[in-house]
């Protein structure tokens, strides 16, 4: 799992059938200092919105399991909205 | 998934069995500001409709193989959507 923040909504009419009806959000990936280390486009499963801190699952077979499918070109999924995170010192 | 811009096409007549009919495109990966980031990759077009100049998103590694129908392993990047808009 990774910690991220939703930065934008990605609109796509023509896509692989797996993504029909799915919301795609562009998320910054954050390190333990809260700095951006990169980004990913993730499928939203929790109704996250722009600006929300989120928990990003970034592993394909877990993602497919979450969708209940055996095949599908999915890897990054927003699996939770973070209320609070404490990275310690 | 990452954003990318299709910059070109690849034509290969001799391919391993199973890759017949698969279109390959040159894709420049982009950062979140849609600026070029890293080296271009060759991606299979799982949509059969992407073309040069288009803003797309693509998957890599195992997920790229999952994008083809039928599922086929010797592919490491695949275009899975054309982007209409990215808005904050």
N, CA and C atoms of all chains as a GROMACS GRO file, in nm:
protein
  531
    1UNK      N    1   0.085  -0.120   0.000
    1UNK     CA    2   0.000   0.000   0.000
    1UNK      C    3   0.088   0.125   0.000
    2UNK      N    4   0.037   0.229  -0.061
    2UNK     CA    5   0.109   0.355  -0.062
    2UNK      C    6   0.015   0.466  -0.016
    3UNK      N    7   0.074   0.572   0.033
    3UNK     CA    8  -0.004   0.688   0.070
    3UNK      C    9   0.002   0.787  -0.046
    4UNK      N   10  -0.114   0.841  -0.083
    4UNK     CA   11  -0.117   0.937  -0.193
    4UNK      C   12  -0.217   1.047  -0.167
    5UNK      N   13  -0.221   1.140  -0.261
    5UNK     CA   14  -0.323   1.246  -0.255
    5UNK      C   15  -0.382   1.264  -0.394
    6UNK      N   16  -0.513   1.268  -0.400
    6UNK     CA   17  -0.581   1.280  -0.530
    6UNK      C   18  -0.556   1.419  -0.587
    7UNK      N   19  -0.506   1.424  -0.711
    7UNK     CA   20  -0.473   1.552  -0.773
    7UNK      C   21  -0.569   1.589  -0.886
    8UNK      N   22  -0.625   1.491  -0.954
    8UNK     CA   23  -0.708   1.524  -1.071
    8UNK      C   24  -0.793   1.404  -1.110
    9UNK      N   25  -0.897   1.434  -1.186
    9UNK     CA   26  -0.982   1.330  -1.244
    9UNK      C   27  -0.941   1.310  -1.389
   10UNK      N   28  -0.931   1.184  -1.429
   10UNK     CA   29  -0.896   1.153  -1.568
   10UNK      C   30  -1.022   1.105  -1.640
   11UNK      N   31  -1.059   1.175  -1.745
   11UNK     CA   32  -1.179   1.139  -1.822
   11UNK      C   33  -1.136   1.065  -1.948
   12UNK      N   34  -1.196   0.950  -1.969
   12UNK     CA   35  -1.158   0.868  -2.084
   12UNK      C   36  -1.280   0.798  -2.139
   13UNK      N   37  -1.317   0.831  -2.262
   13UNK     CA   38  -1.433   0.767  -2.325
   13UNK      C   39  -1.394   0.635  -2.389
   14UNK      N   40  -1.280   0.637  -2.456
   14UNK     CA   41  -1.234   0.514  -2.522
   14UNK      C   42  -1.134   0.447  -2.430
   15UNK      N   43  -1.171   0.330  -2.378
   15UNK     CA   44  -1.080   0.262  -2.286
   15UNK      C   45  -1.100   0.112  -2.298
   16UNK      N   46  -1.009   0.039  -2.237
   16UNK     CA   47  -1.023  -0.106  -2.227
   16UNK      C   48  -1.156  -0.136  -2.155
   17UNK      N   49  -1.230  -0.238  -2.198
   17UNK     CA   50  -1.361  -0.267  -2.137
   17UNK      C   51  -1.355  -0.281  -1.985
   18UNK      N   52  -1.241  -0.322  -1.932
   18UNK     CA   53  -1.231  -0.336  -1.786
   18UNK      C   54  -1.264  -0.206  -1.715
   19UNK      N   55  -1.231  -0.092  -1.779
   19UNK     CA   56  -1.247   0.036  -1.712
   19UNK      C   57  -1.383   0.101  -1.736
   20UNK      N   58  -1.472   0.032  -1.808
   20UNK     CA   59  -1.607   0.087  -1.832
   20UNK      C   60  -1.674   0.116  -1.698
   21UNK      N   61  -1.720   0.238  -1.682
   21UNK     CA   62  -1.793   0.274  -1.560
   21UNK      C   63  -1.706   0.300  -1.439
   22UNK      N   64  -1.575   0.287  -1.454
   22UNK     CA   65  -1.485   0.310  -1.340
   22UNK      C   66  -1.437   0.455  -1.339
   23UNK      N   67  -1.413   0.506  -1.219
   23UNK     CA   68  -1.357   0.641  -1.206
   23UNK      C   69  -1.206   0.630  -1.197
   24UNK      N   70  -1.138   0.710  -1.275
   24UNK     CA   71  -0.991   0.710  -1.272
   24UNK      C   72  -0.944   0.843  -1.211
   25UNK      N   73  -0.858   0.832  -1.113
   25UNK     CA   74  -0.806   0.952  -1.047
   25UNK      C   75  -0.654   0.954  -1.055
   26UNK      N   76  -0.600   1.070  -1.088
   26UNK     CA   77  -0.455   1.087  -1.089
   26UNK      C   78  -0.414   1.125  -0.947
   27UNK      N   79  -0.326   1.042  -0.889
   27UNK     CA   80  -0.286   1.061  -0.749
   27UNK      C   81  -0.136   1.083  -0.739
   28UNK      N   82  -0.096   1.182  -0.660
   28UNK     CA   83   0.044   1.194  -0.624
   28UNK      C   84   0.077   1.088  -0.521
   29UNK      N   85   0.193   1.025  -0.536
   29UNK     CA   86   0.241   0.930  -0.435
   29UNK      C   87   0.327   1.012  -0.336
   30UNK      N   88   0.304   0.990  -0.208
   30UNK     CA   89   0.376   1.069  -0.107
   30UNK      C   90   0.474   0.982  -0.029
   31UNK      N   91   0.585   1.042   0.012
   31UNK     CA   92   0.678   0.971   0.101
   31UNK      C   93   0.644   1.004   0.245
   32UNK      N   94   0.724   0.952   0.338
   32UNK     CA   95   0.690   0.968   0.480
   32UNK      C   96   0.701   1.113   0.525
   33UNK      N   97   0.766   1.198   0.445
   33UNK     CA   98   0.771   1.340   0.479
   33UNK      C   99   0.657   1.419   0.416
   34UNK      N  100   0.572   1.349   0.343
   34UNK     CA  101   0.459   1.416   0.278
   34UNK      C  102   0.495   1.476   0.143
   35UNK      N  103   0.618   1.447   0.096
   35UNK     CA  104   0.660   1.501  -0.033
   35UNK      C  105   0.619   1.408  -0.146
   36UNK      N  106   0.593   1.467  -0.262
   36UNK     CA  107   0.554   1.389  -0.379
   36UNK      C  108   0.674   1.316  -0.438
   37UNK      N  109   0.659   1.187  -0.462
   37UNK     CA  110   0.769   1.110  -0.522
   37UNK      C  111   0.734   1.061  -0.661
   38UNK      N  112   0.614   1.090  -0.706
   38UNK     CA  113   0.572   1.044  -0.838
   38UNK      C  114   0.420   1.045  -0.842
   39UNK      N  115   0.365   0.979  -0.942
   39UNK     CA  116   0.219   0.974  -0.950
   39UNK      C  117   0.174   0.843  -1.010
   40UNK      N  118   0.047   0.814  -0.993
   40UNK     CA  119  -0.012   0.701  -1.063
   40UNK      C  120  -0.158   0.734  -1.093
   41UNK      N  121  -0.210   0.671  -1.196
   41UNK     CA  122  -0.354   0.682  -1.223
   41UNK      C  123  -0.418   0.557  -1.164
   42UNK      N  124  -0.509   0.577  -1.070
   42UNK     CA  125  -0.567   0.465  -0.996
   42UNK      C  126  -0.718   0.460  -1.015
   43UNK      N  127  -0.772   0.339  -1.005
   43UNK     CA  128  -0.917   0.321  -1.011
   43UNK      C  129  -0.974   0.348  -0.872
   44UNK      N  130  -1.076   0.432  -0.866
   44UNK     CA  131  -1.133   0.472  -0.737
   44UNK      C  132  -1.242   0.375  -0.693
   45UNK      N  133  -1.227   0.318  -0.574
   45UNK     CA  134  -1.328   0.226  -0.521
   45UNK      C  135  -1.399   0.282  -0.398
   46UNK      N  136  -1.362   0.403  -0.357
   46UNK     CA  137  -1.414   0.454  -0.229
   46UNK      C  138  -1.472   0.595  -0.241
   47UNK      N  139  -1.502   0.639  -0.363
   47UNK     CA  140  -1.556   0.774  -0.383
   47UNK      C  141  -1.465   0.882  -0.328
   48UNK      N  142  -1.340   0.872  -0.359
   48UNK     CA  143  -1.245   0.975  -0.318
   48UNK      C  144  -1.263   1.098  -0.406
   49UNK      N  145  -1.218   1.213  -0.355
   49UNK     CA  146  -1.228   1.336  -0.432
   49UNK      C  147  -1.094   1.406  -0.438
   50UNK      N  148  -1.086   1.504  -0.527
   50UNK     CA  149  -0.960   1.578  -0.542
   50UNK      C  150  -0.922   1.642  -0.409
   51UNK      N  151  -0.795   1.623  -0.369
   51UNK     CA  152  -0.745   1.676  -0.243
   51UNK      C  153  -0.743   1.575  -0.130
   52UNK      N  154  -0.818   1.465  -0.146
   52UNK     CA  155  -0.823   1.365  -0.038
   52UNK      C  156  -0.690   1.288  -0.026
   53UNK      N  157  -0.644   1.266   0.099
   53UNK     CA  158  -0.533   1.173   0.118
   53UNK      C  159  -0.588   1.030   0.110
   54UNK      N  160  -0.522   0.946   0.035
   54UNK     CA  161  -0.578   0.813   0.008
   54UNK      C  162  -0.474   0.702   0.026
   55UNK      N  163  -0.528   0.582   0.042
   55UNK     CA  164  -0.448   0.460   0.052
   55UNK      C  165  -0.454   0.394  -0.085
   56UNK      N  166  -0.338   0.375  -0.146
   56UNK     CA  167  -0.335   0.320  -0.282
   56UNK      C  168  -0.276   0.180  -0.280
   57UNK      N  169  -0.357   0.086  -0.326
   57UNK     CA  170  -0.311  -0.051  -0.345
   57UNK      C  171  -0.240  -0.053  -0.481
   58UNK      N  172  -0.116  -0.101  -0.486
   58UNK     CA  173  -0.041  -0.097  -0.611
   58UNK      C  174   0.017  -0.234  -0.641
   59UNK      N  175  -0.072  -0.330  -0.654
   59UNK     CA  176  -0.030  -0.468  -0.682
   59UNK      C  177  -0.142  -0.535  -0.760
   60UNK      N  178  -0.105  -0.594  -0.874
   60UNK     CA  179  -0.205  -0.639  -0.969
   60UNK      C  180  -0.298  -0.749  -0.922
   61UNK      N  181  -0.245  -0.858  -0.865
   61UNK     CA  182  -0.335  -0.969  -0.836
   61UNK      C  183  -0.429  -0.934  -0.721
   62UNK      N  184  -0.382  -0.854  -0.626
   62UNK     CA  185  -0.471  -0.806  -0.519
   62UNK      C  186  -0.580  -0.718  -0.577
   63UNK      N  187  -0.542  -0.634  -0.672
   63UNK     CA  188  -0.639  -0.545  -0.734
   63UNK      C  189  -0.746  -0.625  -0.808
   64UNK      N  190  -0.703  -0.727  -0.883
   64UNK     CA  191  -0.800  -0.809  -0.956
   64UNK      C  192  -0.893  -0.882  -0.859
   65UNK      N  193  -0.837  -0.927  -0.748
   65UNK     CA  194  -0.917  -0.995  -0.646
   65UNK      C  195  -1.024  -0.899  -0.592
   66UNK      N  196  -0.984  -0.774  -0.574
   66UNK     CA  197  -1.077  -0.673  -0.522
   66UNK      C  198  -1.194  -0.652  -0.619
   67UNK      N  199  -1.165  -0.663  -0.748
   67UNK     CA  200  -1.270  -0.646  -0.848
   67UNK      C  201  -1.343  -0.777  -0.877
   68UNK      N  202  -1.295  -0.887  -0.818
   68UNK     CA  203  -1.360  -1.015  -0.839
   68UNK      C  204  -1.339  -1.071  -0.978
   69UNK      N  205  -1.225  -1.039  -1.040
   69UNK     CA  206  -1.196  -1.090  -1.174
   69UNK      C  207  -1.062  -1.163  -1.173
   70UNK      N  208  -1.047  -1.257  -1.268
   70UNK     CA  209  -0.921  -1.328  -1.276
   70UNK      C  210  -0.824  -1.260  -1.371
   71UNK      N  211  -0.880  -1.189  -1.469
   71UNK     CA  212  -0.793  -1.114  -1.560
   71UNK      C  213  -0.844  -0.971  -1.570
   72UNK      N  214  -0.753  -0.882  -1.599
   72UNK     CA  215  -0.787  -0.740  -1.614
   72UNK      C  216  -0.662  -0.658  -1.598
   73UNK      N  217  -0.645  -0.553  -1.682
   73UNK     CA  218  -0.520  -0.476  -1.681
   73UNK      C  219  -0.520  -0.371  -1.570
   74UNK      N  220  -0.541  -0.414  -1.448
   74UNK     CA  221  -0.550  -0.320  -1.336
   74UNK      C  222  -0.440  -0.348  -1.235
   75UNK      N  223  -0.389  -0.242  -1.176
   75UNK     CA  224  -0.287  -0.259  -1.073
   75UNK      C  225  -0.308  -0.159  -0.959
   76UNK      N  226  -0.324  -0.030  -0.991
   76UNK     CA  227  -0.337   0.071  -0.886
   76UNK      C  228  -0.485   0.098  -0.857
   77UNK      N  229  -0.521   0.081  -0.731
   77UNK     CA  230  -0.660   0.101  -0.688
   77UNK      C  231  -0.660   0.186  -0.562
   78UNK      N  232  -0.749   0.285  -0.556
   78UNK     CA  233  -0.765   0.361  -0.432
   78UNK      C  234  -0.853   0.278  -0.341
   79UNK      N  235  -0.792   0.230  -0.232
   79UNK     CA  236  -0.861   0.134  -0.145
   79UNK      C  237  -0.909   0.197  -0.016
   80UNK      N  238  -0.878   0.324   0.008
   80UNK     CA  239  -0.925   0.386   0.131
   80UNK      C  240  -0.898   0.535   0.131
   81UNK      N  241  -0.978   0.607   0.208
   81UNK     CA  242  -0.952   0.750   0.229
   81UNK      C  243  -0.892   0.762   0.369
   82UNK      N  244  -0.779   0.830   0.378
   82UNK     CA  245  -0.704   0.835   0.504
   82UNK      C  246  -0.759   0.947   0.592
   83UNK      N  247  -0.794   0.910   0.715
   83UNK     CA  248  -0.838   1.011   0.812
   83UNK      C  249  -0.715   1.075   0.877
   84UNK      N  250  -0.618   0.991   0.909
   84UNK     CA  251  -0.501   1.042   0.980
   84UNK      C  252  -0.386   0.944   0.960
   85UNK      N  253  -0.267   0.997   0.944
   85UNK     CA  254  -0.151   0.910   0.934
   85UNK      C  255  -0.037   0.972   1.015
   86UNK      N  256   0.027   0.887   1.094
   86UNK     CA  257   0.138   0.933   1.177
   86UNK      C  258   0.260   0.850   1.140
   87UNK      N  259   0.356   0.910   1.071
   87UNK     CA  260   0.475   0.837   1.027
   87UNK      C  261   0.578   0.823   1.139
   88UNK      N  262   0.550   0.879   1.254
   88UNK     CA  263   0.649   0.874   1.362
   88UNK      C  264   0.761   0.971   1.334
   89UNK      N  265   0.872   0.954   1.401
   89UNK     CA  266   0.985   1.048   1.384
   89UNK      C  267   1.079   0.999   1.277
   90UNK      N  268  -0.113   0.316  -1.345
   90UNK     CA  269  -0.113   0.357  -1.484
   90UNK      C  270  -0.047   0.493  -1.495
   91UNK      N  271   0.013   0.516  -1.609
   91UNK     CA  272   0.083   0.641  -1.634
   91UNK      C  273   0.026   0.708  -1.758
   92UNK      N  274   0.043   0.839  -1.764
   92UNK     CA  275   0.005   0.912  -1.884
   92UNK      C  276   0.115   0.900  -1.987
   93UNK      N  277   0.079   0.904  -2.114
   93UNK     CA  278   0.179   0.900  -2.220
   93UNK      C  279   0.126   0.969  -2.344
   94UNK      N  280   0.216   1.003  -2.432
   94UNK     CA  281   0.179   1.063  -2.560
   94UNK      C  282   0.228   0.970  -2.670
   95UNK      N  283   0.139   0.930  -2.760
   95UNK     CA  284   0.180   0.846  -2.872
   95UNK      C  285   0.260   0.933  -2.969
   96UNK      N  286   0.381   0.890  -2.998
   96UNK     CA  287   0.465   0.971  -3.086
   96UNK      C  288   0.493   0.902  -3.220
   97UNK      N  289   0.469   0.772  -3.227
   97UNK     CA  290   0.500   0.705  -3.353
   97UNK      C  291   0.444   0.564  -3.358
   98UNK      N  292   0.473   0.498  -3.466
   98UNK     CA  293   0.424   0.361  -3.485
   98UNK      C  294   0.542   0.268  -3.512
   99UNK      N  295   0.522   0.141  -3.484
   99UNK     CA  296   0.625   0.040  -3.510
   99UNK      C  297   0.562  -0.066  -3.600
  100UNK      N  298   0.630  -0.096  -3.708
  100UNK     CA  299   0.583  -0.202  -3.797
  100UNK      C  300   0.679  -0.319  -3.786
  101UNK      N  301   0.627  -0.437  -3.752
  101UNK     CA  302   0.710  -0.557  -3.744
  101UNK      C  303   0.634  -0.671  -3.810
  102UNK      N  304   0.690  -0.722  -3.916
  102UNK     CA  305   0.621  -0.830  -3.988
  102UNK      C  306   0.650  -0.964  -3.922
  103UNK      N  307   0.777  -0.985  -3.886
  103UNK     CA  308   0.816  -1.110  -3.820
  103UNK      C  309   0.797  -1.094  -3.670
  104UNK      N  310   0.702  -1.166  -3.615
  104UNK     CA  311   0.677  -1.158  -3.471
  104UNK      C  312   0.655  -1.299  -3.417
  105UNK      N  313   0.666  -1.315  -3.286
  105UNK     CA  314   0.639  -1.446  -3.226
  105UNK      C  315   0.491  -1.480  -3.246
  106UNK      N  316   0.462  -1.608  -3.249
  106UNK     CA  317   0.324  -1.652  -3.266
  106UNK      C  318   0.238  -1.592  -3.155
  107UNK      N  319   0.124  -1.542  -3.194
  107UNK     CA  320   0.034  -1.483  -3.094
  107UNK      C  321   0.030  -1.332  -3.099
  108UNK      N  322   0.135  -1.274  -3.157
  108UNK     CA  323   0.138  -1.128  -3.166
  108UNK      C  324   0.085  -1.076  -3.300
  109UNK      N  325   0.034  -1.170  -3.383
  109UNK     CA  326  -0.021  -1.126  -3.511
  109UNK      C  327  -0.138  -1.030  -3.485
  110UNK      N  328  -0.140  -0.923  -3.558
  110UNK     CA  329  -0.252  -0.830  -3.545
  110UNK      C  330  -0.240  -0.731  -3.431
  111UNK      N  331  -0.138  -0.748  -3.348
  111UNK     CA  332  -0.119  -0.653  -3.238
  111UNK      C  333  -0.046  -0.530  -3.291
  112UNK      N  334  -0.105  -0.412  -3.266
  112UNK     CA  335  -0.040  -0.288  -3.310
  112UNK      C  336   0.057  -0.242  -3.203
  113UNK      N  337   0.172  -0.196  -3.246
  113UNK     CA  338   0.269  -0.141  -3.152
  113UNK      C  339   0.292   0.006  -3.182
  114UNK      N  340   0.290   0.086  -3.076
  114UNK     CA  341   0.308   0.230  -3.090
  114UNK      C  342   0.422   0.278  -3.001
  115UNK      N  343   0.486   0.385  -3.045
  115UNK     CA  344   0.590   0.447  -2.962
  115UNK      C  345   0.520   0.545  -2.867
  116UNK      N  346   0.547   0.528  -2.737
  116UNK     CA  347   0.482   0.611  -2.636
  116UNK      C  348   0.587   0.682  -2.551
  117UNK      N  349   0.574   0.814  -2.542
  117UNK     CA  350   0.660   0.891  -2.452
  117UNK      C  351   0.588   0.905  -2.319
  118UNK      N  352   0.641   0.844  -2.211
  118UNK     CA  353   0.578   0.862  -2.079
  118UNK      C  354   0.580   1.010  -2.039
  119UNK      N  355   0.474   1.052  -1.968
  119UNK     CA  356   0.462   1.190  -1.924
  119UNK      C  357   0.451   1.195  -1.772
  120UNK      N  358   0.495   1.308  -1.715
  120UNK     CA  359   0.475   1.328  -1.571
  120UNK      C  360   0.334   1.384  -1.550
  121UNK      N  361   0.303   1.416  -1.422
  121UNK     CA  362   0.166   1.460  -1.393
  121UNK      C  363   0.132   1.595  -1.454
  122UNK      N  364   0.238   1.670  -1.497
  122UNK     CA  365   0.215   1.797  -1.566
  122UNK      C  366   0.210   1.777  -1.718
  123UNK      N  367   0.209   1.651  -1.757
  123UNK     CA  368   0.206   1.610  -1.898
  123UNK      C  369   0.332   1.654  -1.973
  124UNK      N  370   0.443   1.660  -1.900
  124UNK     CA  371   0.572   1.687  -1.962
  124UNK      C  372   0.645   1.553  -1.980
  125UNK      N  373   0.726   1.539  -2.086
  125UNK     CA  374   0.797   1.414  -2.110
  125UNK      C  375   0.884   1.374  -1.990
  126UNK      N  376   0.882   1.246  -1.958
  126UNK     CA  377   0.956   1.196  -1.842
  126UNK      C  378   1.012   1.058  -1.876
  127UNK      N  379   1.143   1.047  -1.883
  127UNK     CA  380   1.205   0.919  -1.913
  127UNK      C  381   1.204   0.886  -2.062
  128UNK      N  382   1.246   0.766  -2.089
  128UNK     CA  383   1.261   0.723  -2.228
  128UNK      C  384   1.131   0.671  -2.286
  129UNK      N  385   1.120   0.683  -2.417
  129UNK     CA  386   1.003   0.631  -2.486
  129UNK      C  387   1.000   0.478  -2.476
  130UNK      N  388   0.880   0.422  -2.475
  130UNK     CA  389   0.862   0.278  -2.472
  130UNK      C  390   0.777   0.236  -2.592
  131UNK      N  391   0.784   0.107  -2.624
  131UNK     CA  392   0.699   0.052  -2.729
  131UNK      C  393   0.583  -0.020  -2.660
  132UNK      N  394   0.463   0.024  -2.690
  132UNK     CA  395   0.346  -0.031  -2.620
  132UNK      C  396   0.250  -0.095  -2.719
  133UNK      N  397   0.191  -0.206  -2.679
  133UNK     CA  398   0.084  -0.267  -2.758
  133UNK      C  399  -0.041  -0.182  -2.741
  134UNK      N  400  -0.116  -0.166  -2.850
  134UNK     CA  401  -0.238  -0.086  -2.844
  134UNK      C  402  -0.358  -0.178  -2.820
  135UNK      N  403  -0.401  -0.186  -2.694
  135UNK     CA  404  -0.513  -0.274  -2.660
  135UNK      C  405  -0.646  -0.219  -2.709
  136UNK      N  406  -0.646  -0.095  -2.756
  136UNK     CA  407  -0.771  -0.031  -2.801
  136UNK      C  408  -0.791  -0.044  -2.952
  137UNK      N  409  -0.682  -0.070  -3.023
  137UNK     CA  410  -0.682  -0.079  -3.170
  137UNK      C  411  -0.718   0.054  -3.236
  138UNK      N  412  -0.723   0.162  -3.160
  138UNK     CA  413  -0.766   0.290  -3.220
  138UNK      C  414  -0.672   0.406  -3.188
  139UNK      N  415  -0.574   0.384  -3.100
  139UNK     CA  416  -0.486   0.495  -3.063
  139UNK      C  417  -0.395   0.530  -3.181
  140UNK      N  418  -0.353   0.655  -3.185
  140UNK     CA  419  -0.267   0.696  -3.295
  140UNK      C  420  -0.175   0.808  -3.252
  141UNK      N  421  -0.076   0.840  -3.337
  141UNK     CA  422   0.021   0.944  -3.302
  141UNK      C  423  -0.045   1.076  -3.264
  142UNK      N  424   0.009   1.140  -3.162
  142UNK     CA  425  -0.040   1.268  -3.114
  142UNK      C  426  -0.135   1.256  -2.997
  143UNK      N  427  -0.190   1.136  -2.976
  143UNK     CA  428  -0.294   1.124  -2.872
  143UNK      C  429  -0.236   1.110  -2.732
  144UNK      N  430  -0.309   1.170  -2.636
  144UNK     CA  431  -0.278   1.154  -2.494
  144UNK      C  432  -0.348   1.028  -2.447
  145UNK      N  433  -0.269   0.936  -2.390
  145UNK     CA  434  -0.322   0.804  -2.352
  145UNK      C  435  -0.279   0.771  -2.210
  146UNK      N  436  -0.333   0.662  -2.155
  146UNK     CA  437  -0.272   0.604  -2.035
  146UNK      C  438  -0.240   0.459  -2.064
  147UNK      N  439  -0.135   0.413  -1.999
  147UNK     CA  440  -0.087   0.279  -2.029
  147UNK      C  441  -0.051   0.205  -1.902
  148UNK      N  442  -0.048   0.072  -1.913
  148UNK     CA  443  -0.005  -0.012  -1.802
  148UNK      C  444   0.125  -0.080  -1.842
  149UNK      N  445   0.197  -0.127  -1.742
  149UNK     CA  446   0.325  -0.191  -1.768
  149UNK      C  447   0.328  -0.330  -1.703
  150UNK      N  448   0.431  -0.404  -1.737
  150UNK     CA  449   0.462  -0.537  -1.683
  150UNK      C  450   0.344  -0.634  -1.696
  151UNK      N  451   0.317  -0.709  -1.592
  151UNK     CA  452   0.215  -0.814  -1.596
  151UNK      C  453   0.078  -0.762  -1.643
  152UNK      N  454   0.045  -0.640  -1.600
  152UNK     CA  455  -0.086  -0.585  -1.635
  152UNK      C  456  -0.098  -0.558  -1.784
  153UNK      N  457   0.016  -0.537  -1.850
  153UNK     CA  458   0.013  -0.516  -1.994
  153UNK      C  459  -0.032  -0.643  -2.065
  154UNK      N  460   0.016  -0.758  -2.018
  154UNK     CA  461  -0.026  -0.886  -2.076
  154UNK      C  462  -0.175  -0.908  -2.056
  155UNK      N  463  -0.227  -0.861  -1.941
  155UNK     CA  464  -0.369  -0.876  -1.910
  155UNK      C  465  -0.457  -0.794  -2.004
  156UNK      N  466  -0.398  -0.692  -2.065
  156UNK     CA  467  -0.478  -0.599  -2.147
  156UNK      C  468  -0.514  -0.659  -2.283
  157UNK      N  469  -0.435  -0.756  -2.328
  157UNK     CA  470  -0.461  -0.811  -2.461
  157UNK      C  471  -0.566  -0.921  -2.455
  158UNK      N  472  -0.637  -0.935  -2.562
  158UNK     CA  473  -0.740  -1.038  -2.573
  158UNK      C  474  -0.706  -1.126  -2.693
  159UNK      N  475  -0.675  -1.256  -2.676
  159UNK     CA  476  -0.663  -1.323  -2.547
  159UNK      C  477  -0.540  -1.276  -2.471
  160UNK      N  478  -0.542  -1.297  -2.340
  160UNK     CA  479  -0.431  -1.260  -2.255
  160UNK      C  480  -0.303  -1.321  -2.312
  161UNK      N  481  -0.199  -1.239  -2.324
  161UNK     CA  482  -0.077  -1.288  -2.386
  161UNK      C  483   0.044  -1.225  -2.320
  162UNK      N  484   0.140  -1.308  -2.286
  162UNK     CA  485   0.246  -1.265  -2.196
  162UNK      C  486   0.356  -1.177  -2.256
  163UNK      N  487   0.406  -1.204  -2.378
  163UNK     CA  488   0.523  -1.128  -2.421
  163UNK      C  489   0.495  -0.984  -2.463
  164UNK      N  490   0.435  -0.908  -2.372
  164UNK     CA  491   0.408  -0.767  -2.394
  164UNK      C  492   0.439  -0.698  -2.261
  165UNK      N  493   0.515  -0.590  -2.265
  165UNK     CA  494   0.550  -0.527  -2.137
  165UNK      C  495   0.489  -0.389  -2.114
  166UNK      N  496   0.431  -0.330  -2.219
  166UNK     CA  497   0.355  -0.206  -2.201
  166UNK      C  498   0.231  -0.215  -2.290
  167UNK      N  499   0.119  -0.167  -2.241
  167UNK     CA  500  -0.002  -0.168  -2.323
  167UNK      C  501  -0.084  -0.042  -2.298
  168UNK      N  502  -0.134   0.015  -2.408
  168UNK     CA  503  -0.222   0.132  -2.400
  168UNK      C  504  -0.362   0.082  -2.369
  169UNK      N  505  -0.421   0.134  -2.260
  169UNK     CA  506  -0.554   0.086  -2.220
  169UNK      C  507  -0.661   0.196  -2.221
  170UNK      N  508  -0.624   0.320  -2.254
  170UNK     CA  509  -0.727   0.423  -2.263
  170UNK      C  510  -0.676   0.549  -2.331
  171UNK      N  511  -0.768   0.619  -2.396
  171UNK     CA  512  -0.737   0.749  -2.455
  171UNK      C  513  -0.794   0.856  -2.362
  172UNK      N  514  -0.714   0.956  -2.327
  172UNK     CA  515  -0.755   1.058  -2.231
  172UNK      C  516  -0.830   1.170  -2.304
  173UNK      N  517  -0.952   1.198  -2.257
  173UNK     CA  518  -1.027   1.313  -2.309
  173UNK      C  519  -0.985   1.439  -2.235
  174UNK      N  520  -0.968   1.424  -2.103
  174UNK     CA  521  -0.946   1.542  -2.020
  174UNK      C  522  -0.888   1.498  -1.886
  175UNK      N  523  -0.800   1.582  -1.832
  175UNK     CA  524  -0.752   1.565  -1.694
  175UNK      C  525  -0.784   1.696  -1.624
  176UNK      N  526  -0.874   1.691  -1.524
  176UNK     CA  527  -0.908   1.816  -1.457
  176UNK      C  528  -0.897   1.803  -1.306
  177UNK      N  529  -0.848   1.910  -1.240
  177UNK     CA  530  -0.830   1.904  -1.096
  177UNK      C  531  -0.963   1.911  -1.021
   0.00000   0.00000   0.00000
